[in-house]
């Protein structure tokens, strides 16, 4: 095991203050989830919470986070967030336990080999062009919805070779209802709350049914052609393990839903936040325009342009630091163990928040400031400090895909357009399993180079 990057003689443990009878800290987490979580390091390195009847430990120190995310046999996927997410993803790559993960990762890895990125990038460029083609100077757009349509089209084209069907499938509405539903269930884990006949629960159940129908149609369309389209779905349908076993229909469904959601939600949220940050920081935006005018000269960005777009890439890294889409993760102790010198019983629920880590002033000076240039000197942060894609064997398999898409989208769009959020309407995070912004509008202004 590598030596700790943050040696200390003792990690502190405490119980978060302010718990209420019966509810514990659930109400504070529901009302202001991000602020509440970001304030927990002030109380200790391992902070205990009560969420209704559930007890959980929030891991606040980066060295303990490194251990938690890399020792996946001891700290396996589990806990309230995973339990609720499995209602949608089943036993897909993002939610399966360690015992299944190695097999699944090996079967899916060919779809994300670096040699495929140039081909994917070409499809990304086409979809970015298609999304922005109808834009007109002075148009008012719903930014999150527009970015979601863009990333949905990219995912459908690159991973499921189905771009011609993307606009006909109710993917956007279904995924929005699912992520919000999972978020509510995680933040308010009270017994029976998810079974109440509320409008939100009804939307969640309907969206799950819609997603199942979407995946059925994608698979049926793919099987009808009988050809290898060099996409994720082709890999899923042809994959066999060392025993010659392929994936069952249920397993294929779970993987398709996993990548539909993961391939759209995270990048759409990152792009939406990036436009708000650039609008609030005109000096950075001017430097971005200068880079794009020099490299692109008015044309769309291509894969071969990536090495010449370092500021654009740093903008993506800094946006992911401030607004990491998977803002909270959960694990379960598989046996009696210890973390930071403190005993944890088997079955203990542990929570990790990239949002919390990325807002620690001792790790990132002036953490609330949007400063892409911090990555000039922090290009390789110590494990456990910067975790928008997770860590260890469970690191996101599509991290390079997502960052490539984000860089190409920002470069191509910002080279031609300025996106200005509507004044007087602060953009705030949604209460969701993904750290996406609430709907907001912005004005498009065509750039005169």
C-alpha positions as CSV (number, residue, x, y, z in Angstrom):
1,X,0.0,0.0,0.0
2,X,1.4,3.5,-0.9
3,X,2.5,5.7,1.9
4,X,-0.1,8.3,3.0
5,X,0.1,11.6,1.2
6,X,-1.2,13.4,4.3
7,X,0.6,11.8,7.2
8,X,-0.9,12.6,10.6
9,X,-0.7,11.0,14.0
10,X,-4.5,10.9,14.5
11,X,-7.6,11.4,12.4
12,X,-10.4,13.0,14.3
13,X,-14.0,11.7,14.5
14,X,-17.1,13.5,15.7
15,X,-20.9,13.6,15.4
16,X,-22.3,16.5,13.4
17,X,-24.2,19.0,15.5
18,X,-27.8,20.0,15.1
19,X,-29.5,16.7,14.7
20,X,-33.3,16.7,15.3
21,X,-35.4,14.0,17.0
22,X,-36.4,11.3,14.6
23,X,-35.1,13.2,11.5
24,X,-31.5,13.6,12.7
25,X,-29.6,15.6,10.0
26,X,-32.0,14.7,7.2
27,X,-33.8,18.0,7.2
28,X,-30.6,20.1,7.0
29,X,-29.3,17.9,4.2
30,X,-32.6,18.2,2.3
31,X,-32.8,22.0,2.8
32,X,-29.2,23.0,1.9
33,X,-27.4,19.8,1.0
34,X,-24.2,21.3,-0.6
35,X,-23.6,23.9,2.1
36,X,-24.3,21.4,4.8
37,X,-21.9,18.8,3.5
38,X,-19.1,21.4,2.7
39,X,-19.2,22.5,6.3
40,X,-18.6,19.1,7.8
41,X,-14.7,19.1,7.8
42,X,-14.9,21.8,10.5
43,X,-16.1,19.0,12.9
44,X,-13.7,16.2,12.1
45,X,-12.1,13.9,9.5
46,X,-14.8,11.3,10.0
47,X,-18.2,12.9,10.8
48,X,-21.2,10.8,11.9
49,X,-24.7,11.7,10.6
50,X,-28.2,10.5,11.4
51,X,-30.5,10.5,8.4
52,X,-33.8,9.3,9.9
53,X,-33.2,5.8,11.1
54,X,-29.9,5.5,9.2
55,X,-26.5,6.3,10.6
56,X,-23.7,7.2,8.2
57,X,-20.1,8.5,8.3
58,X,-19.0,11.3,6.0
59,X,-15.3,10.9,5.2
60,X,-13.8,14.4,5.0
61,X,-10.0,13.9,4.9
62,X,-8.4,13.2,1.5
63,X,-6.1,10.4,2.8
64,X,-9.1,8.6,4.2
65,X,-11.0,9.2,1.0
66,X,-8.0,7.6,-0.9
67,X,-8.3,4.5,1.3
68,X,-12.0,4.3,1.0
69,X,-12.1,4.5,-2.8
70,X,-9.1,2.3,-3.5
71,X,-9.8,-0.5,-1.0
72,X,-12.9,-1.7,-2.8
73,X,-13.0,-5.1,-1.2
74,X,-13.3,-3.6,2.2
75,X,-15.4,-0.6,1.3
76,X,-17.7,-1.9,-1.4
77,X,-20.3,-0.1,-3.4
78,X,-23.3,0.3,-1.2
79,X,-25.3,2.5,1.1
80,X,-28.4,4.6,0.7
81,X,-27.4,6.3,-2.5
82,X,-26.4,3.1,-4.2
83,X,-29.6,1.3,-3.0
84,X,-31.7,4.0,-4.6
85,X,-29.6,4.2,-7.7
86,X,-29.9,0.5,-8.2
87,X,-33.7,1.0,-8.6
88,X,-32.7,2.6,-12.0
89,X,-29.3,1.1,-13.0
90,X,-29.8,-2.4,-11.6
91,X,-26.4,-4.1,-11.4
92,X,-24.7,-2.0,-14.1
93,X,-21.1,-0.9,-14.1
94,X,-21.7,2.2,-11.9
95,X,-23.6,0.3,-9.2
96,X,-22.4,-3.3,-9.2
97,X,-20.5,-4.7,-6.2
98,X,-16.7,-5.4,-6.4
99,X,-17.4,-9.1,-7.1
100,X,-19.0,-8.2,-10.4
101,X,-17.1,-5.1,-11.4
102,X,-13.9,-6.7,-12.8
103,X,-15.8,-8.9,-15.2
104,X,-18.1,-6.0,-16.4
105,X,-15.2,-3.6,-16.7
106,X,-13.2,-6.0,-18.8
107,X,-16.2,-6.6,-21.2
108,X,-16.9,-2.9,-21.6
109,X,-13.3,-1.5,-21.8
110,X,-12.9,-2.0,-25.6
111,X,-15.6,0.6,-26.2
112,X,-13.5,3.2,-24.3
113,X,-10.1,2.4,-25.7
114,X,-8.2,5.6,-26.5
115,X,-8.0,4.6,-30.2
116,X,-11.7,5.1,-30.4
117,X,-11.6,8.7,-29.2
118,X,-10.8,10.3,-32.6
119,X,-13.8,8.6,-34.2
120,X,-16.1,9.6,-31.3
121,X,-14.8,13.2,-31.5
122,X,-15.9,13.4,-35.1
123,X,-19.4,12.4,-34.1
124,X,-19.3,14.9,-31.2
125,X,-18.3,17.7,-33.7
126,X,-21.3,16.8,-35.9
127,X,-23.8,16.8,-33.0
128,X,-22.4,20.1,-31.6
129,X,-22.8,21.7,-35.1
130,X,-26.4,20.2,-35.4
131,X,-27.4,21.6,-32.0
132,X,-26.1,25.1,-32.6
133,X,-27.2,25.4,-36.3
134,X,-30.6,26.8,-35.5
135,X,-29.2,29.4,-33.1
136,X,-29.8,33.1,-34.0
137,X,-28.3,36.3,-32.6
138,X,-30.4,37.4,-29.6
139,X,-32.1,34.1,-29.0
140,X,-33.1,33.2,-25.5
141,X,-32.3,29.5,-24.6
142,X,-32.9,27.2,-21.6
143,X,-29.2,26.4,-21.0
144,X,-29.4,23.1,-19.1
145,X,-32.1,21.7,-21.4
146,X,-30.1,22.7,-24.5
147,X,-26.9,21.2,-23.1
148,X,-28.8,18.1,-22.2
149,X,-30.1,17.7,-25.7
150,X,-26.6,18.1,-27.0
151,X,-25.1,15.5,-24.8
152,X,-28.0,13.1,-25.4
153,X,-27.4,13.4,-29.1
154,X,-23.7,12.7,-28.6
155,X,-24.2,9.7,-26.4
156,X,-26.9,8.2,-28.7
157,X,-24.6,8.7,-31.7
158,X,-21.2,7.7,-30.3
159,X,-22.2,4.9,-27.8
160,X,-25.3,3.6,-29.4
161,X,-25.0,4.6,-33.1
162,X,-28.5,5.9,-32.9
163,X,-28.2,9.7,-33.6
164,X,-31.1,9.6,-36.1
165,X,-33.4,8.3,-33.4
166,X,-32.2,10.5,-30.5
167,X,-34.7,13.3,-31.2
168,X,-37.6,10.8,-31.3
169,X,-36.8,9.2,-27.9
170,X,-38.1,10.8,-24.7
171,X,-34.6,10.5,-23.2
172,X,-34.2,14.1,-21.8
173,X,-37.5,14.2,-19.8
174,X,-37.1,10.6,-18.5
175,X,-33.5,11.1,-17.3
176,X,-34.3,14.4,-15.6
177,X,-37.2,12.8,-13.7
178,X,-35.0,9.8,-12.7
179,X,-32.0,11.9,-11.4
180,X,-34.3,14.1,-9.4
181,X,-36.2,11.1,-8.0
182,X,-33.0,9.4,-7.0
183,X,-31.8,12.7,-5.4
184,X,-35.0,13.0,-3.3
185,X,-34.7,9.4,-2.2
186,X,-31.1,9.8,-1.1
187,X,-31.6,13.1,0.7
188,X,-34.7,12.0,2.5
189,X,-34.3,8.3,3.3
190,X,-37.4,7.9,5.4
191,X,-39.1,4.5,5.4
192,X,-41.9,4.4,2.8
193,X,-41.4,7.9,1.5
194,X,-40.7,6.6,-2.0
195,X,-43.9,4.7,-2.1
196,X,-46.2,7.6,-1.4
197,X,-48.5,8.6,-4.3
198,X,-46.8,12.0,-4.8
199,X,-46.4,13.6,-8.2
200,X,-42.6,13.2,-8.0
201,X,-42.9,9.5,-7.2
202,X,-45.3,9.0,-10.1
203,X,-42.9,10.8,-12.5
204,X,-40.1,8.7,-11.2
205,X,-41.9,5.4,-11.8
206,X,-43.1,6.5,-15.2
207,X,-39.6,7.6,-16.2
208,X,-38.2,4.2,-15.2
209,X,-40.7,2.6,-17.5
210,X,-39.8,4.9,-20.3
211,X,-36.1,4.2,-20.0
212,X,-36.8,0.5,-20.2
213,X,-38.7,1.0,-23.4
214,X,-36.0,3.3,-24.8
215,X,-33.3,0.6,-24.2
216,X,-35.6,-2.1,-25.7
217,X,-35.9,0.0,-28.9
218,X,-32.2,0.8,-29.1
219,X,-31.3,-2.9,-28.8
220,X,-34.0,-4.0,-31.2
221,X,-32.9,-1.5,-33.8
222,X,-29.3,-2.6,-33.4
223,X,-30.1,-6.3,-33.7
224,X,-32.2,-5.7,-36.8
225,X,-29.1,-4.5,-38.7
226,X,-26.9,-7.3,-37.5
227,X,-23.7,-5.2,-38.1
228,X,-20.9,-4.1,-35.9
229,X,-21.2,-0.3,-35.7
230,X,-18.1,0.2,-33.6
231,X,-20.1,1.5,-30.6
232,X,-20.8,0.5,-27.1
233,X,-23.9,-1.4,-28.0
234,X,-22.0,-3.5,-30.5
235,X,-19.5,-4.3,-27.7
236,X,-22.3,-5.2,-25.3
237,X,-24.0,-7.6,-27.8
238,X,-20.8,-9.3,-28.8
239,X,-19.1,-9.5,-25.4
240,X,-18.2,-12.9,-23.9
241,X,-16.3,-13.6,-20.7
242,X,-13.6,-16.2,-20.2
243,X,-16.3,-18.9,-19.9
244,X,-17.8,-17.9,-23.3
245,X,-20.9,-16.4,-21.6
246,X,-22.4,-13.3,-23.1
247,X,-24.5,-10.6,-21.4
248,X,-28.2,-11.4,-20.7
249,X,-31.0,-9.1,-21.9
250,X,-31.3,-7.7,-18.3
251,X,-27.6,-7.0,-18.1
252,X,-27.6,-5.3,-21.5
253,X,-30.5,-3.1,-20.3
254,X,-28.7,-2.2,-17.1
255,X,-25.6,-1.2,-19.0
256,X,-27.5,0.8,-21.6
257,X,-29.4,2.8,-18.9
258,X,-26.1,3.3,-17.0
259,X,-24.3,4.9,-20.0
260,X,-27.4,6.8,-21.2
261,X,-27.6,8.5,-17.9
262,X,-23.8,8.8,-17.1
263,X,-23.0,9.9,-20.7
264,X,-25.5,12.7,-20.7
265,X,-26.1,14.1,-17.2
266,X,-22.5,14.7,-16.1
267,X,-21.3,16.5,-19.3
268,X,-24.6,18.5,-19.6
269,X,-24.2,19.7,-16.1
270,X,-20.5,20.6,-16.6
271,X,-21.3,22.6,-19.8
272,X,-24.1,24.4,-18.1
273,X,-22.0,25.5,-15.2
274,X,-19.1,26.4,-17.5
275,X,-21.3,29.1,-19.2
276,X,-22.3,30.6,-15.9
277,X,-18.7,30.7,-14.7
278,X,-17.4,32.2,-17.9
279,X,-20.1,34.9,-17.9
280,X,-19.2,35.8,-14.3
281,X,-15.5,36.0,-15.2
282,X,-15.1,38.1,-18.3
283,X,-11.3,38.2,-18.1
284,X,-11.1,34.4,-18.4
285,X,-13.6,34.5,-21.2
286,X,-11.6,37.0,-23.1
287,X,-8.5,34.8,-22.8
288,X,-10.6,31.8,-23.9
289,X,-11.7,33.7,-27.0
290,X,-8.1,34.6,-27.8
291,X,-7.1,31.0,-27.6
292,X,-10.0,29.9,-29.8
293,X,-9.5,32.6,-32.4
294,X,-5.8,31.6,-32.8
295,X,-6.4,27.8,-33.0
296,X,-9.8,27.4,-34.7
297,X,-10.0,30.6,-36.8
298,X,-13.8,30.2,-36.8
299,X,-14.1,26.5,-37.6
300,X,-15.4,23.8,-35.3
301,X,-13.0,22.1,-32.9
302,X,-11.6,18.7,-33.8
303,X,-9.8,16.0,-31.9
304,X,-6.4,17.0,-33.3
305,X,-7.0,20.5,-31.8
306,X,-7.1,19.3,-28.2
307,X,-3.3,19.7,-27.5
308,X,-3.5,23.3,-28.6
309,X,-6.5,24.2,-26.3
310,X,-4.9,24.1,-22.8
311,X,-6.9,26.9,-21.3
312,X,-10.2,25.3,-22.6
313,X,-9.1,22.1,-20.9
314,X,-8.3,23.9,-17.6
315,X,-11.7,25.6,-17.7
316,X,-13.3,22.1,-17.8
317,X,-11.1,20.9,-14.9
318,X,-11.9,23.9,-12.8
319,X,-15.7,23.6,-13.6
320,X,-15.5,20.0,-12.4
321,X,-13.7,21.1,-9.3
322,X,-16.4,23.6,-8.4
323,X,-19.4,21.6,-9.5
324,X,-18.5,17.8,-9.7
325,X,-21.5,16.1,-11.1
326,X,-21.4,13.0,-8.8
327,X,-21.3,15.3,-5.7
328,X,-21.8,12.5,-3.2
329,X,-20.9,8.8,-3.2
330,X,-21.6,6.0,-0.8
331,X,-19.8,2.8,0.3
332,X,-20.5,0.0,2.8
333,X,-18.0,-1.7,5.1
334,X,-18.0,-5.4,4.1
335,X,-16.6,-6.4,7.5
336,X,-15.5,-5.0,10.9
337,X,-12.7,-2.6,10.0
338,X,-11.1,0.7,10.9
339,X,-10.6,4.0,9.1
340,X,-8.3,6.6,10.5
341,X,-7.9,4.6,13.7
342,X,-11.6,4.5,14.3
343,X,-13.6,1.3,14.4
344,X,-16.3,0.7,11.8
345,X,-18.8,-2.2,12.2
346,X,-19.6,-4.4,9.2
347,X,-22.4,-2.8,7.2
348,X,-21.5,0.8,8.2
349,X,-22.5,3.3,5.5
350,X,-19.8,5.8,4.5
351,X,-20.3,8.9,2.3
352,X,-17.7,10.7,0.2
353,X,-18.4,14.1,-1.3
354,X,-16.2,15.4,-4.1
355,X,-17.9,18.7,-3.6
356,X,-16.7,18.8,0.0
357,X,-13.1,17.9,-0.9
358,X,-13.0,20.4,-3.8
359,X,-14.1,23.3,-1.5
360,X,-11.5,22.7,1.2
361,X,-9.3,25.8,1.5
362,X,-6.3,23.7,2.7
363,X,-6.4,21.7,-0.6
364,X,-7.5,24.5,-3.0
365,X,-6.6,28.0,-1.9
366,X,-9.5,30.4,-2.3
367,X,-11.7,27.4,-3.1
368,X,-14.8,29.4,-4.2
369,X,-12.9,31.3,-6.8
370,X,-13.1,30.2,-10.4
371,X,-9.4,30.0,-11.3
372,X,-8.5,27.8,-14.3
373,X,-4.9,28.7,-13.9
374,X,-4.6,26.9,-10.6
375,X,-4.2,23.8,-12.8
376,X,-1.0,25.1,-14.1
377,X,0.6,24.2,-10.8
378,X,-1.9,21.5,-9.7
379,X,-1.8,19.4,-12.8
380,X,-1.5,16.1,-10.7
381,X,-3.3,16.6,-7.4
382,X,-2.6,14.0,-4.7
383,X,-5.1,11.1,-4.7
384,X,-8.1,11.8,-2.7
385,X,-8.1,15.6,-3.2
386,X,-9.7,15.9,-6.7
387,X,-12.2,13.2,-7.4
388,X,-14.8,14.2,-10.1
389,X,-14.4,10.8,-11.7
390,X,-13.8,8.7,-8.6
391,X,-10.6,6.9,-7.9
392,X,-8.9,3.5,-8.1
393,X,-10.5,0.5,-9.9
394,X,-13.9,2.2,-9.9
395,X,-12.7,5.4,-11.6
396,X,-15.2,6.4,-14.3
397,X,-14.6,4.3,-17.4
398,X,-15.8,7.2,-19.6
399,X,-13.7,10.1,-18.1
400,X,-11.7,10.7,-21.3
401,X,-14.9,10.5,-23.4
402,X,-16.6,13.1,-21.2
403,X,-13.8,15.6,-20.9
404,X,-13.1,15.4,-24.7
405,X,-16.8,16.1,-25.4
406,X,-16.8,19.1,-22.9
407,X,-13.6,20.6,-24.4
408,X,-14.9,20.3,-28.0
409,X,-18.3,21.7,-27.1
410,X,-16.9,24.7,-25.1
411,X,-14.3,25.4,-27.8
412,X,-16.7,25.2,-30.8
413,X,-19.6,27.1,-29.1
414,X,-17.5,29.8,-27.4
415,X,-15.6,30.5,-30.7
416,X,-18.8,31.7,-32.3
417,X,-21.2,32.6,-29.4
418,X,-21.3,34.4,-26.1
419,X,-23.8,32.9,-23.7
420,X,-25.0,35.4,-21.1
421,X,-27.4,34.2,-18.3
422,X,-30.5,36.3,-17.7
423,X,-29.6,39.0,-15.1
424,X,-31.3,39.0,-11.7
425,X,-31.8,35.3,-11.6
426,X,-29.1,33.5,-9.7
427,X,-28.2,30.1,-11.0
428,X,-28.4,27.5,-8.2
429,X,-27.8,23.8,-7.9
430,X,-30.8,21.5,-8.2
431,X,-31.6,19.1,-5.4
432,X,-30.6,16.0,-7.4
433,X,-28.3,13.0,-7.3
434,X,-26.2,14.9,-9.9
435,X,-24.9,18.4,-9.2
436,X,-26.8,20.0,-12.1
437,X,-28.0,23.6,-12.1
438,X,-31.7,24.4,-11.9
439,X,-33.2,25.6,-15.2
440,X,-32.0,29.0,-16.3
441,X,-32.2,31.1,-19.4
442,X,-29.4,32.9,-21.3
443,X,-29.1,35.2,-24.3
444,X,-27.0,34.2,-27.3
445,X,-24.8,36.8,-28.9
446,X,-22.9,36.0,-32.1
447,X,-19.3,36.9,-31.7
448,X,-17.6,39.3,-34.1
449,X,-14.0,38.2,-34.3
